[in-house]
Amino acid sequence: MSKESTSPIKNVIVQFDLPFVLRLVDSVNQETTPESYEQYTTGINNIPAMIRFEKKLRDLGGVQIATEDRRGLLNYSVVQVWFDKHFFEKYPFGNYRERSNEFIEAAIILTNHFLDSYRDATSSFWIRPIKRSELAAIRFIGLHHDGSQDPFTLGSLGTGLGLGALITKDEDKRIRERLTSGERTDELQRLAYVVTDLFDKEEFWSAALSIEIFFEAKVARILRQAFQKEDLSENEIDEKFEYSNATPRSITNLLKTYVPELTGVSIDDSSHSLGQSFENWCMYARNLRNDVAHGKILSVLPSQAHKAILAVDNFLKELEILTPDICSTHIIYRGKGVSP
């Protein structure tokens, strides 16, 4: 840390790395900033801020730089968000470190706003919002009016000591068994992982749609397997999924038509656990999917996506008790608003 200054803070700079490179002018340092260049400015809640960037190269022992590195493997960008008195007036402090969380939250919001603008303007579809949990280090610089600096760094991913942790013996055993048996991951299980990944990335709109795609594909496979046991041909099974005029049946119609026939349980029976889980699926998953797909709503809350995933998981568990699938699948609960 630099020697403590009695001069008041002029700016607080929040700096972190992005997991990709932006094709922008290097504007962090004066020597790389072109003359008459205008820094990017934006704001949050009527509080202005300035955003600067710098491209960085990774030392990979002679590997040449890519022209457009979408995953930050060869190059990446550093972002700085500059705050001034307008922010300090809303969040007063004695020592600016007291407000580190507010600075970080605002810096991430402003950076993501910039990234959205950059993606839309350049059609760089791979650019995505960043989250605090993926920022290994966040550097702060308190810049005083007299030019002195008061820097410090916060880590968000721990100390790295966890690198010594190993998987459990049971997990190791399962890996070895799969390798020797030649077992392959079920494609619907892959889709279940995608749902969890989308939720963990806070892409709740996509998660709500994906969980319903997973659900419908899973139900279709369960039904097809049950029909095969009745010695129906593939053409006869295909016809089960259509009305007499060849129009596809909805997932709700398929469930109401064939689940009672196959299980002996009425899906509308609210006194049965299957009927209760069906009601929750309708309320929290199916209706949400329809509202999103039909454009009635354009954003999904974390709680809505969580309820949709939970409703699908519970219904499938109840259904498979009565008519099992050829391959079991499981949904991993991880992410904001989700309890194990």
Secondary structure, 3 states (H helix, E strand, C coil): CCCCCCCCEEEEEEEEECCCCCCCCCCCCHHHCCCCCCCEEEEECCEEEEEEEEEEECCCCCCCCCCCCCCCCCEEEEEEEEECHHHHHHCCCCCHHHHHHHHHHHHHHHHHHHHHHHHHHHCCCCCCCCCHHHCCEEEEEEEECCCCEEEEEEECCCCCHHHHCCCCHHHHHHHHHHHHHCCCCCHHHHHHHHHHHHHHCCCHHHHHHHHHHHHHHHHHHHHHHHHHCCCCCHHHHHHHCECCCCCECCHHHHHHHHHHHHHCCCCCCCCCHHHHHHHHHHHHHHHHHHHHHCCCCCCCCHHHHHHHHHHHHHHHHHHHHHCCCCCCCCCCCCCCCCCC
